[in-house]
């Protein structure tokens, strides 16, 4: 926490630090594998949350089969399970939040307030970019409150916002008390935006350490750094406006470098082991050291299918006017759009994209199910495609 050291530069990581600190306090210093076990325990909850979300928006049993296939086939997501960082936990708890928001909008049950609030607080503790999902939830709840002429949705959003802000302040206050050192302002957020809009040796918007260098140049003063970064950002935006062709090319390369990376940095980020190379299982060696073309070809094709069917679901769901869909059913799309815009202006990293890829999994399952139905109606003679049982049909048969 002292000037020039890690937590003085990245104070937004105090929440994640508190989780690791708690684990070390309970299980002994450096027992980071407990964090990995927690990630593994999150996976069933992540699957269940997506399943419950689908159960509300889609009435066919086969969509769950498609969902299971897409979920179990997402290799990059599973590679992040042993990664000692907040990706898996934040993805899980934000998915719980979206399920609870949809559940509230469809049923009006206020028990959703408790589970949803706890979920977003835990998500924001481990990963601050979970705030994008809080904003998505706020949009849905605000529209729902207006339609229902009820303030409960807006009140819930305000409670969540206060709980997230309050938990962050409490954690920082705790470390100020035990250390006797005031929490520093750290690198201002605008530095990450400026770096995210800068072409450099690292790539379009990728981390090149300049945000930390500028912070150092200004004596580790957050306000002075923010003022300098605002001035530089203004100059960059003017340059982009004057040379629009270069700006378009920059954003094209930046978006592709993040969203068209089938492994989503999972191999690079998790290539650390507590054993020798010869002790690794064959599958791990093929992924991390042998650059097996079959593994990379699989992830490439999986990404294509996921994006394709998620797009199909977007087209078909938005075109469906037969039933009165509430905005909450589209909360995953709102979150993905928010993540896309965030990735366009913030520091580049395909690792930051993995949450929104996971949010596409239920949508891809819906897209495959809807496309199957459409083909069953349009293609003559394919009667087996028409045998799609809804849950009500299954209950009647039982």
GIKA-V796928 format. One record per helix or strand of 2 or more residues. SS is the DSSP state (h for helix, s for strand). FROM is the first residue (numbers start at 1). TO is the last residue. Records with the same first field share a line. If there is no record, write none. Layout:
SS: FROM-TO  FROM-TO
This chain:
h: 6-9  11-27  33-57  62-72  75-79  87-107  111-126  128-148  152-179  189-196  210-217  222-242  244-259  266-269  277-279  282-288  293-319  327-345  350-378  383-386  391-397
s: 199-200  203-204
